Amino acid sequence: MNYRNYHDLIKLVWENLDQIPEVDIVVGIPRSGMIPASVIALQLNKPLLTFDAFLKNEAPRAGERLKINYEQLNNSELKVLIVDDSISTGNELNKKKRLLKKEEIDCDYKFLCVYSSPESVEMPDFYFEVIETPRIFQWNILNQYYLSKSCLDMDGVLCLDPTEEENDDGENYREFCLNAKPLFIPNYKIGHIVTSRLEKFRKETEFWLKKRGVKYGQLHMMQYNDAVERRRANKYGEFKAGIFIETESVMFIESDPKQSKIIHALTNKPVFCTDSMEFYPYHLKDLYIKNPVSLSRRIKLKFLFKQMGVVFKKIQNKFNNL
């Protein structure tokens, strides 16, 4: 899975500024396209517009430093650079071209897509790097269709972490579960929510998710009796890694850096940490856990034995009731 972060994006734009022809206005395609468009406009000292504002023929707001007044944007002599962060199938680019044609925009405009897929390099006028799919960008990692095939942590990802006072494993924590402040409510359905919250708080957690309109497949919670037992075991990363393997998900989004490293090391699968904004294995310098593949097999066996134990227990209970 190919990954690029903000630093990669800005560095790439900076290194390729000489490829951009002379322009009068920079237009960014919201939302992701506004990031490179802003960098380009600042470095070239040019006015910046959103694509919608450009279609509406709005005058660019360039700030006090740029005393430029464009009375008419629809001018054949006006040179415009329209910027997006990436192109994959080209559907979005074609849509923008149709809108320009519909509005009879007559200026000299060119399209720049910073990142291009191999099959779409001929569609924009410029691109800076070709990236194979699947690919993930830091600025939109939480707004992609693959969330339906991913595992997401809850506290620190979907909502704020509890404070020390709230984290009492009692009424304060119950109140937190019901009314935690949301951090991110996805537009896509989440495949699996994997949380260190205890099973006894499932009802409150499900209430919060329904209240906030979060769609998901399954909610996985830790099975300890209380927080003391859970802290003593200290198996947060291992628990999440097990669910990651068991569900055959493609990615795990975790808030805690330490747990992120453990999950990746145990599964050898992609993990994104929202706290440090790091993507593993992209940022992982050392796999301090040896033989992660063999460890992942051990986790699979552990879940298998656990499931077998549940079955045997049910059979035993039936015999006891005879």
DAWOCOR-V358540 format. One line per field, one symbol per residue. phi: phi as a letter, one per 30 degrees, with the letter a starting at -180 (. if undefined). psi: psi as a letter, one per 30 degrees, with the letter a starting at -180 (. if undefined). A space follows every 50 residues. Layout:
BEGIN
phi=???
psi=???
END
This chain:
BEGIN
phi=.dbbcededddddedcddddddbcbccccdcdddddddddddddhbdbbd ddddddidddccjddcdcbcdbddbdddcbcccbdabcdjdddddddddd dddhdcddcbcccecbdedcdddddbbcacbdcdbbcedbdcbbddddcb cbdcdjcdbddddedddcibddddddedbeddcbcddcdddbcbbddded cdedddddddddidcadbccbdcddadddddddhcddddddddedddhdc abcbccdddeddedddchbdbccddchcccdecddbddcdhdddddddde dddddddddddddddddddddd
psi=kkkkaeeeeeeeeefgfffklklekkkkjkeeffeeeeeeeeefhllkll eeeeeghkkkjflffjikjjfjfikffkjkjkklelkdfgeeeeeeeeee eeghkfljkkkkjekklefgffelellfkkkllklkkefgfghlffffgl kkldkfdflllkleefhggbeeeeeeeegkkkekjlflkkekkjlfllef geeeeeeeeeefgkkldljklkgleleeeeeeehheeeeeeeeeeefhlf lkjkfkeeeeeeeeeffhlkkkjfefhkkkgefjekjfjlieeeeeeeee eeeeeeeeeeeeeeeeeeeff.
END
